[in-house]
Amino acid sequence: MEKQDFLYDFLILLQRLVAKQVKFQRLGNVKRVCAVDVAYKGNTGIAVAVCDGDEKEVHKVTGKVSFPYIPGLLFIREAPIMLKALEGTHPELLLVDGHGIAHPRRSGIATVLGVLLEVPTIGIAKSRLVGDIVEENGVKYLVIQGERVGVKQGKYYFSPGNLVTLEDVVQFSRSGYPELLREADKLSKEYRRELEP
């Protein structure tokens, strides 16, 4: 039990360190976008990165994922296999199935990946971890302690990961759930079905 408590504290410290490295800057003209998602079959993770630039690319990695799902600590479960799937992809914008700074420690998986890879990153999550929804001028902002950290569009929560601004995220979210992320999700589930029982 003490080891688990120690590891939990260590991971939270890591997230706080990552959060201090986040930079906000306007997104320029993006030509290459990648989206990454993970599906599971038991302890096997199937990470799929779909990239759209001059031509469509799909990168798939399958591997053991042993860390359990703990809300707020998704990065330690999924970031290692996501990073492997993203090797050699060089995105100008990375879309991640998970939160960016709309997170109790401002360090969701999209933030961790964005800081580690030093690429503009947006997190798109299916559920809210923290914060309140405050509507203003037709935009549903996700607010934590008075600070806008993301937006709700439909049933999804969009937030900056790294090297983008909230304004970029608001603009990006207006198109709804990204097709590239939908494709990564669909392919990861298709590859999961292909695995041996």
N, C-alpha and C positions, 0 to 999 in steps of 0.2 A: 504493500500500500504506500509506503514512504517513497519508493522508487517512482510510482505513478504520479504522486503529488509533486515530486521534484521535477519530473519531466514536464508536467503540465505548467508549472511555474516557469520553467526554462523556455517553453514554447511561447508563452505569453510575453516574456522578456524579448524574445526574437521578434515577435510581431511589433512590439513597441519600438524596437530599433529600426525595423523596416519602415514603419510609419514616419519616422523622422527623416527618411531619405526621399519621401515623395516630393515631386516637383509638379507644379501646375503651369502649363504653358499652352497657348492656343495651338490647335491641331492645324497643320498646313494642308497642302494638297496631297491627299493620300491616293496612291496607285495600287498598293499591295496590302490587302487585308487578310488576316488569318483568324479563324475561330477554332476554339479547342474545347472538347468535352470528353467525359469519361463515363463508360458503362461498366457494370460489374457482373461477373459470374462467380459466386463464392468469393474467394480471396484473389481472384484474377481480375485485374483492371484492363480495360481496352480503351486506350486514349486515341482520339482521332483529331488531327488538325487539318482543317480544310482551308486552303489559301486561294485567293482570287486576285490575279494580277493580269499579266499578259496572257496567262492560261491558268486553268484550274488545276490545283494539285491536292492530293490527299496523302497524308502521312499517318500511318497506323503503328502503334506500339502496344504490345501485350506483355503484361508482367504481374508479378505478385504484389498485392497491396495489403499490408498487414495491419496498418494503423486503423483503429476503429473510427467511425464517423462520430465526431463531437462537434455540435454547433459552435461556430466561432473559430474552430481549429481545422477547417476543411483543407487548408493549405498543406498540412503535413501529410494528409492522406493522399491528395491528388496532385500537388505541385510536382513531385519528382517524376511521375509518369507523364504528366503534361509537358514538362520541360524536355523529356526525351522525344516526345512526338513533335515538338517544335524545333528540334535541332535542324539547322540548315535552312529554315524557312524564311528568315529575315523579314518579318512583317513591318509595315509602316504604321499599322494599327492592329492591335490584338484584342479580340473579343473573347471574354472568358465566361463560362457558365459558373457564376458565383459573384460575390460582392467585391467592390473596390473599397473605398473609404467609408461606405455606409455599413459600418462594422463597429462593434463595441470598442475596439482598439485602433480604428481607422486603418485596418490592415487585413482586409479579406484576401482571398486567393488571387484576385485580379491585381491587387496592389503588390502582393509578394512577387508574382510573375513579372509585373511591369518594372519593379525596381531591380530584380535580378537580371532581367534581359535588357533593361534600359530602353524600353520601347513604349510608345503611347498605348495605353491599355484602358479598356472600359469593361466593367463588370456588369453582367446582366443576370439577376437572380430571380428565382421563382417565389421566394418567401422573404419576409422582412425579419431581420435579426434584432433591430433596435430603431428607435426614433419614432417621430410622429409625422403624419401626412398633413401638410399645410398647403391649401390651394391658393394660388395668387396669379391673376391674369391668365387663367385657364391652364396653368401648369401646377401639377401636384408634386410639390417638393417634399423630399424626405429630410426632416430636420432633427438634428441631435443637439440638445442644449443651445438652441437658438441659431445653430449653424446649418445652412443648407449643404447636404452631403450627397444628394442624389435626387432622382425623380421617379415617380411611379407612372408608368404608361401601360394602360390596360391592366393585366395582372402581373406585370413584371417590374422589377426595381433596377434602374440603371444608375451606376455611380462611377466617378472617375477612379481609375486604378493608379495610373502614373502618367505624367507628361501630357495630360489633357486638362481642360478646364470644365467646370460645371456647365458653362455655356455650350461647349462642344457636346457634352452629354445630352443636354436638353434638346439641342438641334438634332442629334443623332437619334434620340428616342422617338422623335416624331414619325419616323418611318415604321415604328412598331418593332416587334421581335425580329432580329436580323435573320435573313434567310440562310446566311452562311453558318450561323450557330445552329439553326434548325437542321441543316444538312449534317453538321458534325454530330449532333445528337442522334439523328436517324442512322447514320453510318455506324456509329459506335454500337448501337443496338443490333444492327444487322450483323456486324462482325461477331457480336456476342453469341448470336444464334448459330453461327458457324463453328463455334468451339465444340470440342468433344464434350459429351455429357459428363 
